[in-house]
Amino acid sequence: MAKKKEKEKMLKITQTKSLIGYESSQKRTMKALGLRRIRHSVIHKDTPQIRGMINKVTHLVAVEEVE
């Protein structure tokens, strides 16, 4: 019998601060997340890889869970 597929959690990530003056590794992380400018938002699946990227730039982003 097939198992029911659970609904995956999604995260809405919004850039809240400018990247000016921060390390290039943090700038590359923001680019990898798909964020381009202040108040720009993207939606990603809640995976350990995305959580790790968010942890690296927590001071630059706001995160919300979305259904």
PDB file with one MODEL, atoms N, CA, C and O in Angstrom:
MODEL        1
ATOM      1  N   MET A   1       0.836  -1.180   0.000  1.00  0.00           N
ATOM      2  CA  MET A   1       0.000   0.000   0.000  1.00  0.00           C
ATOM      3  C   MET A   1       0.884   1.249   0.000  1.00  0.00           C
ATOM      4  O   MET A   1       1.895   1.296   0.701  1.00  0.00           O
ATOM      5  N   ALA A   2       0.516   2.225  -0.761  1.00  0.00           N
ATOM      6  CA  ALA A   2       1.304   3.447  -0.859  1.00  0.00           C
ATOM      7  C   ALA A   2       1.030   4.347   0.349  1.00  0.00           C
ATOM      8  O   ALA A   2      -0.103   4.478   0.812  1.00  0.00           O
ATOM      9  N   LYS A   3       2.087   4.947   0.830  1.00  0.00           N
ATOM     10  CA  LYS A   3       1.961   5.890   1.941  1.00  0.00           C
ATOM     11  C   LYS A   3       1.481   7.238   1.426  1.00  0.00           C
ATOM     12  O   LYS A   3       1.770   7.629   0.295  1.00  0.00           O
ATOM     13  N   LYS A   4       0.748   7.936   2.274  1.00  0.00           N
ATOM     14  CA  LYS A   4       0.338   9.291   1.912  1.00  0.00           C
ATOM     15  C   LYS A   4       1.559  10.197   1.936  1.00  0.00           C
ATOM     16  O   LYS A   4       2.386  10.138   2.846  1.00  0.00           O
ATOM     17  N   LYS A   5       1.647  11.015   0.935  1.00  0.00           N
ATOM     18  CA  LYS A   5       2.763  11.956   0.870  1.00  0.00           C
ATOM     19  C   LYS A   5       2.441  13.156   1.756  1.00  0.00           C
ATOM     20  O   LYS A   5       1.425  13.826   1.569  1.00  0.00           O
ATOM     21  N   GLU A   6       3.315  13.414   2.716  1.00  0.00           N
ATOM     22  CA  GLU A   6       3.103  14.561   3.600  1.00  0.00           C
ATOM     23  C   GLU A   6       3.394  15.846   2.835  1.00  0.00           C
ATOM     24  O   GLU A   6       4.260  15.891   1.961  1.00  0.00           O
ATOM     25  N   LYS A   7       2.661  16.867   3.182  1.00  0.00           N
ATOM     26  CA  LYS A   7       2.865  18.166   2.552  1.00  0.00           C
ATOM     27  C   LYS A   7       4.187  18.750   3.049  1.00  0.00           C
ATOM     28  O   LYS A   7       4.419  18.861   4.253  1.00  0.00           O
ATOM     29  N   GLU A   8       5.041  19.117   2.107  1.00  0.00           N
ATOM     30  CA  GLU A   8       6.347  19.654   2.469  1.00  0.00           C
ATOM     31  C   GLU A   8       6.205  21.082   2.990  1.00  0.00           C
ATOM     32  O   GLU A   8       5.400  21.868   2.492  1.00  0.00           O
ATOM     33  N   LYS A   9       7.001  21.390   3.993  1.00  0.00           N
ATOM     34  CA  LYS A   9       7.012  22.751   4.519  1.00  0.00           C
ATOM     35  C   LYS A   9       7.782  23.640   3.560  1.00  0.00           C
ATOM     36  O   LYS A   9       8.753  23.216   2.932  1.00  0.00           O
ATOM     37  N   MET A  10       7.333  24.868   3.462  1.00  0.00           N
ATOM     38  CA  MET A  10       7.991  25.849   2.611  1.00  0.00           C
ATOM     39  C   MET A  10       8.386  27.043   3.470  1.00  0.00           C
ATOM     40  O   MET A  10       7.725  27.361   4.459  1.00  0.00           O
ATOM     41  N   LEU A  11       9.472  27.695   3.076  1.00  0.00           N
ATOM     42  CA  LEU A  11       9.961  28.872   3.787  1.00  0.00           C
ATOM     43  C   LEU A  11       9.940  30.070   2.853  1.00  0.00           C
ATOM     44  O   LEU A  11      10.392  29.986   1.711  1.00  0.00           O
ATOM     45  N   LYS A  12       9.417  31.180   3.342  1.00  0.00           N
ATOM     46  CA  LYS A  12       9.478  32.444   2.609  1.00  0.00           C
ATOM     47  C   LYS A  12      10.625  33.235   3.221  1.00  0.00           C
ATOM     48  O   LYS A  12      10.599  33.575   4.404  1.00  0.00           O
ATOM     49  N   ILE A  13      11.628  33.524   2.405  1.00  0.00           N
ATOM     50  CA  ILE A  13      12.832  34.219   2.860  1.00  0.00           C
ATOM     51  C   ILE A  13      12.841  35.602   2.225  1.00  0.00           C
ATOM     52  O   ILE A  13      12.734  35.731   1.006  1.00  0.00           O
ATOM     53  N   THR A  14      12.968  36.633   3.049  1.00  0.00           N
ATOM     54  CA  THR A  14      12.944  38.020   2.579  1.00  0.00           C
ATOM     55  C   THR A  14      14.223  38.719   3.010  1.00  0.00           C
ATOM     56  O   THR A  14      14.616  38.652   4.174  1.00  0.00           O
ATOM     57  N   GLN A  15      14.874  39.394   2.059  1.00  0.00           N
ATOM     58  CA  GLN A  15      16.078  40.159   2.390  1.00  0.00           C
ATOM     59  C   GLN A  15      15.643  41.433   3.092  1.00  0.00           C
ATOM     60  O   GLN A  15      14.774  42.153   2.599  1.00  0.00           O
ATOM     61  N   THR A  16      16.256  41.719   4.262  1.00  0.00           N
ATOM     62  CA  THR A  16      15.867  42.890   5.049  1.00  0.00           C
ATOM     63  C   THR A  16      16.957  43.949   5.122  1.00  0.00           C
ATOM     64  O   THR A  16      16.674  45.098   5.461  1.00  0.00           O
ATOM     65  N   LYS A  17      18.192  43.587   4.812  1.00  0.00           N
ATOM     66  CA  LYS A  17      19.297  44.545   4.904  1.00  0.00           C
ATOM     67  C   LYS A  17      20.140  44.501   3.640  1.00  0.00           C
ATOM     68  O   LYS A  17      20.097  43.528   2.887  1.00  0.00           O
ATOM     69  N   SER A  18      20.895  45.548   3.417  1.00  0.00           N
ATOM     70  CA  SER A  18      21.793  45.643   2.279  1.00  0.00           C
ATOM     71  C   SER A  18      23.014  44.749   2.479  1.00  0.00           C
ATOM     72  O   SER A  18      23.416  44.479   3.610  1.00  0.00           O
ATOM     73  N   LEU A  19      23.594  44.298   1.383  1.00  0.00           N
ATOM     74  CA  LEU A  19      24.787  43.449   1.433  1.00  0.00           C
ATOM     75  C   LEU A  19      26.080  44.257   1.463  1.00  0.00           C
ATOM     76  O   LEU A  19      27.165  43.688   1.577  1.00  0.00           O
ATOM     77  N   ILE A  20      25.972  45.563   1.362  1.00  0.00           N
ATOM     78  CA  ILE A  20      27.170  46.405   1.326  1.00  0.00           C
ATOM     79  C   ILE A  20      27.939  46.264   2.634  1.00  0.00           C
ATOM     80  O   ILE A  20      27.363  46.406   3.713  1.00  0.00           O
ATOM     81  N   GLY A  21      29.217  45.989   2.543  1.00  0.00           N
ATOM     82  CA  GLY A  21      30.074  45.907   3.712  1.00  0.00           C
ATOM     83  C   GLY A  21      30.179  44.520   4.321  1.00  0.00           C
ATOM     84  O   GLY A  21      30.899  44.341   5.303  1.00  0.00           O
ATOM     85  N   TYR A  22      29.475  43.523   3.763  1.00  0.00           N
ATOM     86  CA  TYR A  22      29.546  42.168   4.294  1.00  0.00           C
ATOM     87  C   TYR A  22      30.498  41.316   3.458  1.00  0.00           C
ATOM     88  O   TYR A  22      30.824  41.660   2.322  1.00  0.00           O
ATOM     89  N   GLU A  23      30.935  40.207   4.034  1.00  0.00           N
ATOM     90  CA  GLU A  23      31.903  39.326   3.376  1.00  0.00           C
ATOM     91  C   GLU A  23      31.346  38.778   2.067  1.00  0.00           C
ATOM     92  O   GLU A  23      30.135  38.642   1.893  1.00  0.00           O
ATOM     93  N   SER A  24      32.259  38.466   1.154  1.00  0.00           N
ATOM     94  CA  SER A  24      31.837  37.955  -0.147  1.00  0.00           C
ATOM     95  C   SER A  24      31.157  36.593  -0.019  1.00  0.00           C
ATOM     96  O   SER A  24      30.300  36.260  -0.837  1.00  0.00           O
ATOM     97  N   SER A  25      31.519  35.804   0.984  1.00  0.00           N
ATOM     98  CA  SER A  25      30.864  34.503   1.155  1.00  0.00           C
ATOM     99  C   SER A  25      29.390  34.694   1.512  1.00  0.00           C
ATOM    100  O   SER A  25      28.546  33.904   1.090  1.00  0.00           O
ATOM    101  N   GLN A  26      29.072  35.736   2.287  1.00  0.00           N
ATOM    102  CA  GLN A  26      27.679  36.010   2.629  1.00  0.00           C
ATOM    103  C   GLN A  26      26.923  36.528   1.402  1.00  0.00           C
ATOM    104  O   GLN A  26      25.750  36.208   1.211  1.00  0.00           O
ATOM    105  N   LYS A  27      27.592  37.321   0.581  1.00  0.00           N
ATOM    106  CA  LYS A  27      26.970  37.808  -0.647  1.00  0.00           C
ATOM    107  C   LYS A  27      26.664  36.651  -1.592  1.00  0.00           C
ATOM    108  O   LYS A  27      25.609  36.625  -2.226  1.00  0.00           O
ATOM    109  N   ARG A  28      27.593  35.686  -1.685  1.00  0.00           N
ATOM    110  CA  ARG A  28      27.378  34.521  -2.534  1.00  0.00           C
ATOM    111  C   ARG A  28      26.247  33.648  -2.006  1.00  0.00           C
ATOM    112  O   ARG A  28      25.494  33.067  -2.787  1.00  0.00           O
ATOM    113  N   THR A  29      26.124  33.554  -0.689  1.00  0.00           N
ATOM    114  CA  THR A  29      25.035  32.783  -0.086  1.00  0.00           C
ATOM    115  C   THR A  29      23.693  33.421  -0.418  1.00  0.00           C
ATOM    116  O   THR A  29      22.741  32.715  -0.751  1.00  0.00           O
ATOM    117  N   MET A  30      23.604  34.735  -0.334  1.00  0.00           N
ATOM    118  CA  MET A  30      22.363  35.438  -0.668  1.00  0.00           C
ATOM    119  C   MET A  30      22.014  35.230  -2.143  1.00  0.00           C
ATOM    120  O   MET A  30      20.847  35.041  -2.485  1.00  0.00           O
ATOM    121  N   LYS A  31      23.006  35.263  -3.001  1.00  0.00           N
ATOM    122  CA  LYS A  31      22.776  35.046  -4.424  1.00  0.00           C
ATOM    123  C   LYS A  31      22.303  33.613  -4.666  1.00  0.00           C
ATOM    124  O   LYS A  31      21.421  33.381  -5.493  1.00  0.00           O
ATOM    125  N   ALA A  32      22.887  32.652  -3.945  1.00  0.00           N
ATOM    126  CA  ALA A  32      22.488  31.248  -4.079  1.00  0.00           C
ATOM    127  C   ALA A  32      21.043  31.034  -3.608  1.00  0.00           C
ATOM    128  O   ALA A  32      20.337  30.177  -4.139  1.00  0.00           O
ATOM    129  N   LEU A  33      20.614  31.801  -2.626  1.00  0.00           N
ATOM    130  CA  LEU A  33      19.227  31.734  -2.167  1.00  0.00           C
ATOM    131  C   LEU A  33      18.273  32.376  -3.176  1.00  0.00           C
ATOM    132  O   LEU A  33      17.069  32.127  -3.133  1.00  0.00           O
ATOM    133  N   GLY A  34      18.799  33.195  -4.078  1.00  0.00           N
ATOM    134  CA  GLY A  34      17.968  33.845  -5.086  1.00  0.00           C
ATOM    135  C   GLY A  34      17.540  35.243  -4.707  1.00  0.00           C
ATOM    136  O   GLY A  34      16.654  35.814  -5.342  1.00  0.00           O
ATOM    137  N   LEU A  35      18.158  35.805  -3.678  1.00  0.00           N
ATOM    138  CA  LEU A  35      17.794  37.149  -3.221  1.00  0.00           C
ATOM    139  C   LEU A  35      18.650  38.191  -3.934  1.00  0.00           C
ATOM    140  O   LEU A  35      19.863  38.029  -4.066  1.00  0.00           O
ATOM    141  N   ARG A  36      18.002  39.265  -4.391  1.00  0.00           N
ATOM    142  CA  ARG A  36      18.694  40.256  -5.204  1.00  0.00           C
ATOM    143  C   ARG A  36      18.743  41.643  -4.582  1.00  0.00           C
ATOM    144  O   ARG A  36      19.708  42.382  -4.776  1.00  0.00           O
ATOM    145  N   ARG A  37      17.694  41.998  -3.829  1.00  0.00           N
ATOM    146  CA  ARG A  37      17.620  43.362  -3.295  1.00  0.00           C
ATOM    147  C   ARG A  37      16.793  43.358  -2.012  1.00  0.00           C
ATOM    148  O   ARG A  37      16.167  42.357  -1.664  1.00  0.00           O
ATOM    149  N   ILE A  38      16.800  44.483  -1.322  1.00  0.00           N
ATOM    150  CA  ILE A  38      16.046  44.611  -0.079  1.00  0.00           C
ATOM    151  C   ILE A  38      14.552  44.460  -0.376  1.00  0.00           C
ATOM    152  O   ILE A  38      14.057  44.976  -1.379  1.00  0.00           O
ATOM    153  N   ARG A  39      13.838  43.748   0.502  1.00  0.00           N
ATOM    154  CA  ARG A  39      12.412  43.438   0.414  1.00  0.00           C
ATOM    155  C   ARG A  39      12.076  42.448  -0.703  1.00  0.00           C
ATOM    156  O   ARG A  39      10.902  42.257  -1.018  1.00  0.00           O
ATOM    157  N   HIS A  40      13.091  41.815  -1.308  1.00  0.00           N
ATOM    158  CA  HIS A  40      12.858  40.776  -2.296  1.00  0.00           C
ATOM    159  C   HIS A  40      12.638  39.468  -1.552  1.00  0.00           C
ATOM    160  O   HIS A  40      13.387  39.150  -0.628  1.00  0.00           O
ATOM    161  N   SER A  41      11.619  38.705  -1.941  1.00  0.00           N
ATOM    162  CA  SER A  41      11.289  37.455  -1.255  1.00  0.00           C
ATOM    163  C   SER A  41      11.358  36.281  -2.221  1.00  0.00           C
ATOM    164  O   SER A  41      11.071  36.414  -3.411  1.00  0.00           O
ATOM    165  N   VAL A  42      11.744  35.130  -1.685  1.00  0.00           N
ATOM    166  CA  VAL A  42      11.747  33.880  -2.436  1.00  0.00           C
ATOM    167  C   VAL A  42      11.151  32.793  -1.552  1.00  0.00           C
ATOM    168  O   VAL A  42      11.131  32.914  -0.328  1.00  0.00           O
ATOM    169  N   ILE A  43      10.667  31.733  -2.186  1.00  0.00           N
ATOM    170  CA  ILE A  43      10.119  30.605  -1.442  1.00  0.00           C
ATOM    171  C   ILE A  43      10.939  29.368  -1.779  1.00  0.00           C
ATOM    172  O   ILE A  43      11.153  29.046  -2.948  1.00  0.00           O
ATOM    173  N   HIS A  44      11.398  28.677  -0.729  1.00  0.00           N
ATOM    174  CA  HIS A  44      12.186  27.455  -0.877  1.00  0.00           C
ATOM    175  C   HIS A  44      11.589  26.362  -0.015  1.00  0.00           C
ATOM    176  O   HIS A  44      10.882  26.639   0.954  1.00  0.00           O
ATOM    177  N   LYS A  45      11.876  25.108  -0.374  1.00  0.00           N
ATOM    178  CA  LYS A  45      11.498  23.982   0.480  1.00  0.00           C
ATOM    179  C   LYS A  45      12.341  24.038   1.748  1.00  0.00           C
ATOM    180  O   LYS A  45      13.479  24.507   1.734  1.00  0.00           O
ATOM    181  N   ASP A  46      11.767  23.553   2.836  1.00  0.00           N
ATOM    182  CA  ASP A  46      12.469  23.535   4.120  1.00  0.00           C
ATOM    183  C   ASP A  46      13.383  22.307   4.166  1.00  0.00           C
ATOM    184  O   ASP A  46      12.966  21.230   4.594  1.00  0.00           O
ATOM    185  N   THR A  47      14.634  22.482   3.721  1.00  0.00           N
ATOM    186  CA  THR A  47      15.616  21.401   3.724  1.00  0.00           C
ATOM    187  C   THR A  47      16.787  21.788   4.617  1.00  0.00           C
ATOM    188  O   THR A  47      16.963  22.969   4.919  1.00  0.00           O
ATOM    189  N   PRO A  48      17.583  20.827   5.040  1.00  0.00           N
ATOM    190  CA  PRO A  48      18.761  21.156   5.862  1.00  0.00           C
ATOM    191  C   PRO A  48      19.744  22.087   5.140  1.00  0.00           C
ATOM    192  O   PRO A  48      20.396  22.918   5.773  1.00  0.00           O
ATOM    193  N   GLN A  49      19.847  21.944   3.825  1.00  0.00           N
ATOM    194  CA  GLN A  49      20.772  22.796   3.064  1.00  0.00           C
ATOM    195  C   GLN A  49      20.318  24.250   3.091  1.00  0.00           C
ATOM    196  O   GLN A  49      21.129  25.154   3.293  1.00  0.00           O
ATOM    197  N   ILE A  50      19.035  24.474   2.889  1.00  0.00           N
ATOM    198  CA  ILE A  50      18.488  25.841   2.914  1.00  0.00           C
ATOM    199  C   ILE A  50      18.587  26.411   4.319  1.00  0.00           C
ATOM    200  O   ILE A  50      18.927  27.583   4.486  1.00  0.00           O
ATOM    201  N   ARG A  51      18.289  25.589   5.351  1.00  0.00           N
ATOM    202  CA  ARG A  51      18.406  26.055   6.736  1.00  0.00           C
ATOM    203  C   ARG A  51      19.837  26.484   7.052  1.00  0.00           C
ATOM    204  O   ARG A  51      20.043  27.482   7.742  1.00  0.00           O
ATOM    205  N   GLY A  52      20.825  25.744   6.557  1.00  0.00           N
ATOM    206  CA  GLY A  52      22.223  26.106   6.778  1.00  0.00           C
ATOM    207  C   GLY A  52      22.573  27.431   6.125  1.00  0.00           C
ATOM    208  O   GLY A  52      23.303  28.240   6.698  1.00  0.00           O
ATOM    209  N   MET A  53      22.053  27.652   4.926  1.00  0.00           N
ATOM    210  CA  MET A  53      22.308  28.920   4.238  1.00  0.00           C
ATOM    211  C   MET A  53      21.665  30.075   5.006  1.00  0.00           C
ATOM    212  O   MET A  53      22.251  31.151   5.134  1.00  0.00           O
ATOM    213  N   ILE A  54      20.461  29.841   5.514  1.00  0.00           N
ATOM    214  CA  ILE A  54      19.771  30.880   6.284  1.00  0.00           C
ATOM    215  C   ILE A  54      20.546  31.194   7.559  1.00  0.00           C
ATOM    216  O   ILE A  54      20.663  32.359   7.938  1.00  0.00           O
ATOM    217  N   ASN A  55      21.079  30.166   8.227  1.00  0.00           N
ATOM    218  CA  ASN A  55      21.842  30.387   9.456  1.00  0.00           C
ATOM    219  C   ASN A  55      23.074  31.241   9.223  1.00  0.00           C
ATOM    220  O   ASN A  55      23.508  31.968  10.117  1.00  0.00           O
ATOM    221  N   LYS A  56      23.640  31.157   8.024  1.00  0.00           N
ATOM    222  CA  LYS A  56      24.835  31.940   7.720  1.00  0.00           C
ATOM    223  C   LYS A  56      24.520  33.431   7.554  1.00  0.00           C
ATOM    224  O   LYS A  56      25.382  34.280   7.780  1.00  0.00           O
ATOM    225  N   VAL A  57      23.286  33.740   7.159  1.00  0.00           N
ATOM    226  CA  VAL A  57      22.925  35.145   6.887  1.00  0.00           C
ATOM    227  C   VAL A  57      21.685  35.575   7.668  1.00  0.00           C
ATOM    228  O   VAL A  57      20.885  36.363   7.164  1.00  0.00           O
ATOM    229  N   THR A  58      21.516  35.072   8.886  1.00  0.00           N
ATOM    230  CA  THR A  58      20.320  35.390   9.678  1.00  0.00           C
ATOM    231  C   THR A  58      20.167  36.889   9.926  1.00  0.00           C
ATOM    232  O   THR A  58      19.047  37.384  10.054  1.00  0.00           O
ATOM    233  N   HIS A  59      21.271  37.603   9.995  1.00  0.00           N
ATOM    234  CA  HIS A  59      21.224  39.039  10.264  1.00  0.00           C
ATOM    235  C   HIS A  59      20.790  39.848   9.044  1.00  0.00           C
ATOM    236  O   HIS A  59      20.584  41.057   9.156  1.00  0.00           O
ATOM    237  N   LEU A  60      20.646  39.205   7.876  1.00  0.00           N
ATOM    238  CA  LEU A  60      20.280  39.895   6.651  1.00  0.00           C
ATOM    239  C   LEU A  60      18.881  39.525   6.143  1.00  0.00           C
ATOM    240  O   LEU A  60      18.366  40.166   5.226  1.00  0.00           O
ATOM    241  N   VAL A  61      18.271  38.500   6.731  1.00  0.00           N
ATOM    242  CA  VAL A  61      17.004  37.999   6.204  1.00  0.00           C
ATOM    243  C   VAL A  61      15.944  37.830   7.284  1.00  0.00           C
ATOM    244  O   VAL A  61      16.244  37.784   8.477  1.00  0.00           O
ATOM    245  N   ALA A  62      14.699  37.740   6.834  1.00  0.00           N
ATOM    246  CA  ALA A  62      13.576  37.376   7.702  1.00  0.00           C
ATOM    247  C   ALA A  62      12.970  36.118   7.095  1.00  0.00           C
ATOM    248  O   ALA A  62      12.842  36.012   5.876  1.00  0.00           O
ATOM    249  N   VAL A  63      12.594  35.154   7.955  1.00  0.00           N
ATOM    250  CA  VAL A  63      12.094  33.873   7.471  1.00  0.00           C
ATOM    251  C   VAL A  63      10.710  33.600   8.060  1.00  0.00           C
ATOM    252  O   VAL A  63      10.475  33.796   9.253  1.00  0.00           O
ATOM    253  N   GLU A  64       9.793  33.140   7.189  1.00  0.00           N
ATOM    254  CA  GLU A  64       8.443  32.772   7.616  1.00  0.00           C
ATOM    255  C   GLU A  64       8.124  31.399   7.051  1.00  0.00           C
ATOM    256  O   GLU A  64       8.569  31.066   5.953  1.00  0.00           O
ATOM    257  N   GLU A  65       7.355  30.592   7.789  1.00  0.00           N
ATOM    258  CA  GLU A  65       6.875  29.333   7.250  1.00  0.00           C
ATOM    259  C   GLU A  65       5.609  29.586   6.448  1.00  0.00           C
ATOM    260  O   GLU A  65       4.733  30.337   6.875  1.00  0.00           O
ATOM    261  N   VAL A  66       5.519  28.954   5.284  1.00  0.00           N
ATOM    262  CA  VAL A  66       4.385  29.121   4.387  1.00  0.00           C
ATOM    263  C   VAL A  66       3.828  27.736   4.098  1.00  0.00           C
ATOM    264  O   VAL A  66       4.576  26.760   4.047  1.00  0.00           O
ATOM    265  N   GLU A  67       2.512  27.650   3.908  1.00  0.00           N
ATOM    266  CA  GLU A  67       1.902  26.357   3.603  1.00  0.00           C
ATOM    267  C   GLU A  67       1.765  26.134   2.127  1.00  0.00           C
ATOM    268  O   GLU A  67       1.269  25.090   1.704  1.00  0.00           O
TER     269      GLU A  67
ENDMDL
END
